[in-house]
Amino acid sequence: MPKPHELVAERTRRLVEEHPPGETPVRDFLAARFDAGLAWVRFPEGLGGLGLPHGLQPVSDAIVEAAGGPDPFALNPMGYGMAGPTLVAHGSPELRRRLLRPLYVCDDIWCQLFSEPGAGSDLAGLATRATRGADGAWTVDGRKVWTSKAHEARWALLLARTDPDVPKHAGLTYFVLDMRDPGVEVRPLRQMTGDADFNEVRLDGARIPDDHRLGPAGAGWRVAMTTLANERSAIGGGSTVRGAGPIAPALELWRDRPDLRTPVRRDRLVSLFARADALRLTGIRYAAAPSDYPNSPEGTLGKLVDAELNQDVLEFCVEMLGAEATAFPSYEPGGDPAADAARRADVRWRFLRSRANTIEGGTAEVLRNVLGERALGLPGDVRVDKDRPWRDVPRG
Ligand SMILES: Cc1cc2nc3c(=O)[nH]c(=O)nc-3n(C[C@H](O)[C@H](O)[C@H](O)COP(=O)(O)OP(=O)(O)OC[C@H]3O[C@@H](n4cnc5c(N)ncnc54)[C@H](O)[C@@H]3O)c2cc1C
């Protein structure tokens, strides 16, 4: 009987042998990986997993990455990182069976309809309303913002207010929304990189059948906690390979451009490298975290440190390049995927994109609160509206 570690490695090696990534269409490779239980090894068998500890996922990921296989998080971040784990934890057997495989194979892209103009960090304060009709179905009205991938998404994770008369955390319900519903309008928002990866979404009488509710009515906050913890862990899980991850662009620039090297810059590079290695070691500790994954503090810590380090590394790169850094290749994403991938690989594009790292997936300030309160047991933030009905809380 092979040890779980060997089983995962052996299965993954067989997968890449039988479906060489260079010759296999991306969707076919992902489908084969799902069917082999290597999509999320911690998920139950039949749902893309093998029921093994989450710490074995990097074993499979490293083999797939070395073979040039696709990265499901890059292709369908909200689907792979958040929707999958939330469906497994809170979805009905029918929803999991129906939605998980197309999610992993990227037939269905997912988005996350949480943030609103008046509720980002204060997510539990959100105002989008869902009301239940006589037929049991829900009607949703409201406005969401910053919705990454909404323009491509088939399904959305939606958090909505279903009871305004109770305190804010108690009056929320969690749904899976069909983005093709006629009550959904998606409007792209252009970012400073020139891309429009996120959107404003108007929900105007959008309809949701009751069997697309995750968890009981009024218990959406608990479901949202699953999504958010998985989001932080997915972003902050990091690389376990020395020199990969956020530090990579600085090492590449140092290697490729000897003309830009100075002793002072070497000193800065070494200190960034030390931070990157501490992050890598935290990632290894995180992979070995006990079964309460993804709530282990290492996931949140990884997200916080990864975001700040990525920004500092890219700032360092741009400073090294000096005037060259001002010649941004193009603000116009073209239709050619290869040219666009090259544009996005450019260190100047990455510098501009990195400014969002300390906002997306929870701001650095709020993550420090989470770590302070939940990991270190420090006194909580002041919450004056905690016990008041949401309806009575003043909003801007
Ligand atoms: C690139 C990008 C993609 C995104 N994609 C999505 C998505 O797909 N779906 C989605 O739902 N959302 C998405 N978001 C939204 C993101 O989750 C929110 O922007 C974030 O949670 C912050 O909320 P806010 O913008 O309303 O800022 P605010 O909550 O208004 O915060 C403003 C500032 O106040 C600070 N602050 C707030 N509360 C506290 C506190 N208690 N203690 C200390 N400081 C505090 C914040 O840290 C921040 O610096 C995305 C954001 C970005 C930048």
Ligand as a Chemical Component Dictionary entry (heavy atoms), coordinates in Angstrom:
data_LIG
# 
_chem_comp.id                   LIG 
_chem_comp.type                 NON-POLYMER 
_chem_comp.pdbx_formal_charge   0 
_chem_comp.three_letter_code    LIG 
# 
loop_
_chem_comp_atom.comp_id 
_chem_comp_atom.atom_id 
_chem_comp_atom.alt_atom_id 
_chem_comp_atom.type_symbol 
_chem_comp_atom.charge 
_chem_comp_atom.model_Cartn_x 
_chem_comp_atom.model_Cartn_y 
_chem_comp_atom.model_Cartn_z 
_chem_comp_atom.pdbx_ordinal 
LIG C1  C1  C 0 -8.302  43.952 -8.058 1  
LIG C2  C2  C 0 -9.466  43.760 -7.142 2  
LIG C3  C3  C 0 -10.335 42.708 -7.370 3  
LIG C4  C4  C 0 -11.427 42.518 -6.528 4  
LIG N1  N1  N 0 -12.285 41.493 -6.812 5  
LIG C5  C5  C 0 -13.391 41.331 -6.069 6  
LIG C6  C6  C 0 -14.359 40.338 -6.424 7  
LIG O1  O1  O 0 -14.182 39.603 -7.387 8  
LIG N2  N2  N 0 -15.482 40.229 -5.700 9  
LIG C7  C7  C 0 -15.706 41.022 -4.612 10 
LIG O2  O2  O 0 -16.743 40.838 -3.970 11 
LIG N3  N3  N 0 -14.816 41.982 -4.238 12 
LIG C8  C8  C 0 -13.663 42.157 -4.945 13 
LIG N4  N4  N 0 -12.768 43.130 -4.601 14 
LIG C9  C9  C 0 -13.101 44.039 -3.516 15 
LIG C10 C10 C 0 -12.229 43.943 -2.271 16 
LIG O3  O3  O 0 -12.518 42.762 -1.559 17 
LIG C11 C11 C 0 -12.516 45.207 -1.453 18 
LIG O4  O4  O 0 -12.022 46.291 -2.207 19 
LIG C12 C12 C 0 -11.829 45.188 -0.094 20 
LIG O5  O5  O 0 -12.434 44.231 0.732  21 
LIG C13 C13 C 0 -11.850 46.551 0.602  22 
LIG O6  O6  O 0 -13.128 47.096 0.641  23 
LIG P1  P1  P 0 -13.415 48.620 0.181  24 
LIG O7  O7  O 0 -12.796 48.780 -1.165 25 
LIG O8  O8  O 0 -14.871 48.876 0.346  26 
LIG O9  O9  O 0 -12.573 49.523 1.171  27 
LIG P2  P2  P 0 -13.028 50.049 2.602  28 
LIG O10 O10 O 0 -13.626 48.944 3.388  29 
LIG O11 O11 O 0 -13.818 51.295 2.425  30 
LIG O12 O12 O 0 -11.632 50.404 3.236  31 
LIG C14 C14 C 0 -10.939 51.640 3.000  32 
LIG C15 C15 C 0 -9.703  51.633 3.895  33 
LIG O13 O13 O 0 -10.090 51.585 5.285  34 
LIG C16 C16 C 0 -9.452  50.487 5.923  35 
LIG N5  N5  N 0 -10.310 49.875 6.930  36 
LIG C17 C17 C 0 -11.608 49.544 6.799  37 
LIG N6  N6  N 0 -12.062 48.960 7.928  38 
LIG C18 C18 C 0 -11.013 48.931 8.806  39 
LIG C19 C19 C 0 -10.835 48.461 10.140 40 
LIG N7  N7  N 0 -11.825 47.904 10.824 41 
LIG N8  N8  N 0 -9.607  48.601 10.698 42 
LIG C20 C20 C 0 -8.563  49.175 10.019 43 
LIG N9  N9  N 0 -8.689  49.646 8.759  44 
LIG C21 C21 C 0 -9.882  49.525 8.163  45 
LIG C22 C22 C 0 -9.182  49.503 4.803  46 
LIG O14 O14 O 0 -8.171  48.594 5.138  47 
LIG C23 C23 C 0 -8.802  50.423 3.672  48 
LIG O15 O15 O 0 -7.447  50.803 3.748  49 
LIG C24 C24 C 0 -11.645 43.361 -5.417 50 
LIG C25 C25 C 0 -10.749 44.414 -5.176 51 
LIG C26 C26 C 0 -9.695  44.627 -6.030 52 
LIG C27 C27 C 0 -8.760  45.773 -5.754 53 
# 
loop_
_chem_comp_bond.comp_id 
_chem_comp_bond.atom_id_1 
_chem_comp_bond.atom_id_2 
_chem_comp_bond.value_order 
_chem_comp_bond.pdbx_ordinal 
LIG C1  C2  SING 1  
LIG C2  C3  SING 2  
LIG C2  C26 DOUB 3  
LIG C3  C4  DOUB 4  
LIG C4  N1  SING 5  
LIG C4  C24 SING 6  
LIG N1  C5  DOUB 7  
LIG C5  C6  SING 8  
LIG C5  C8  SING 9  
LIG C6  O1  DOUB 10 
LIG C6  N2  SING 11 
LIG N2  C7  SING 12 
LIG C7  O2  DOUB 13 
LIG C7  N3  SING 14 
LIG N3  C8  DOUB 15 
LIG C8  N4  SING 16 
LIG N4  C9  SING 17 
LIG N4  C24 SING 18 
LIG C9  C10 SING 19 
LIG C10 O3  SING 20 
LIG C10 C11 SING 21 
LIG C11 O4  SING 22 
LIG C11 C12 SING 23 
LIG C12 O5  SING 24 
LIG C12 C13 SING 25 
LIG C13 O6  SING 26 
LIG O6  P1  SING 27 
LIG P1  O7  DOUB 28 
LIG P1  O8  SING 29 
LIG P1  O9  SING 30 
LIG O9  P2  SING 31 
LIG P2  O10 DOUB 32 
LIG P2  O11 SING 33 
LIG P2  O12 SING 34 
LIG O12 C14 SING 35 
LIG C14 C15 SING 36 
LIG C15 O13 SING 37 
LIG C15 C23 SING 38 
LIG O13 C16 SING 39 
LIG C16 N5  SING 40 
LIG C16 C22 SING 41 
LIG N5  C17 SING 42 
LIG N5  C21 SING 43 
LIG C17 N6  DOUB 44 
LIG N6  C18 SING 45 
LIG C18 C19 SING 46 
LIG C18 C21 DOUB 47 
LIG C19 N7  SING 48 
LIG C19 N8  DOUB 49 
LIG N8  C20 SING 50 
LIG C20 N9  DOUB 51 
LIG N9  C21 SING 52 
LIG C22 O14 SING 53 
LIG C22 C23 SING 54 
LIG C23 O15 SING 55 
LIG C24 C25 DOUB 56 
LIG C25 C26 SING 57 
LIG C26 C27 SING 58 
# 
